[in-house]
Amino acid sequence: SSGINAEYGEQEETKTINNNNCTRMLSSPSIKLSSGNDMPVLGLGTYLARGEEVHNAVLHALKLGYRHIDTASIYQNEKEIASAIEKSGVPREEIFITSKAGPTQHGFDKIVAACEESLQNLQTDYLDLYLIHWPGVAKLQPSNPKNSEIRKTSWEAMEHLFKTKKCRSIGVSNYTIHHLEELFQHAKVFPSVNQFELHPLLKQNSLVEWCKSKGIVVEAYSSLGQGNLLDDPLLTKFSAKYHKTPAQILLRWAFQKGYVVIPKSVTFARIKENSEFFDFELSAEDVALIENMEGEKSKNFCWNPNVVV
């Protein structure tokens, strides 16, 4: 639709290449970040994936045509991701790599050191996107005002990493409107992305609108509600109507809303399934029905950052 093309730019032609006996069929559209860089709207999430399992998942995803990998220092899988990228033969500059500084790494010096460690682990001299993973600082109570003070120095470190080209884009994760408003009071470089839990049972409309009004790209995690939404009767109905799986319906909904998605899987068939939502379109009526799934009460499957001052 024209709305989707306006949001993402025209989808590039599908490339079919033979790479290690695997035909690449996927070509994900990209979205332009405020930093000027392009971010593929589909990425592979790697939360809780470790060792050989994550290595094989990333390698398979790259062979299929994924060009965006999402990791974090707290996931402890960056070295395995690096080895998969090297083995894939895909040039580094073709891959959009996101990592994140964790709650134990808040503060100027710790953020800079965390980034250097991630760069070393990932065997690269730059990150495409670096995020502050969580607005709270490890070992501080969520209600402690020091969270706010330390968070400010953390963002100053992110700006330093951006200016020294260690990170081509910088952003945040799990930041609420409160955390973003505070950041905007002192920031010299604004976040390109906010990654947070987002699915039809947790639409977060106010936060989405705030981000969009400031040119911050919304990146959804837990797009499938950690699997809890896949048996929903409405999605089962749409699955039959569109000849797509419930997961593909949910990812398509997010795509039509203008969100970047990073579905996590280590199962080869599911990695492929999660990439196949660019070839159909949900009607406006069906998008509205999916919107109404939340009802009066939203459901959080992950963490609640609203408790952090």
Secondary structure by P-SEA (a helix, b strand, c coil): caaaaaaccccccbbbbbcccccccbbbbbbbcccccccccbbbbbcccccaaaaaaaaaaaaacccbbbbccccccaaaaaaaaaaaccccccbbbbbbbccccccaaaaaaaaaaaaaaaccccccbbbcccccccccccccaaaaaaaaaaaaaaaaaaaaccccccccccccaaaaaaaaaccccccccccccccccccaaaaaaaaaaacbbbbbccccccccccccaaaaaaaaaacccaaaaaaaaaaaabbbbbbbbccaaaaaaaaccccccccaaaaaaaaaccccbbbbccccccccc
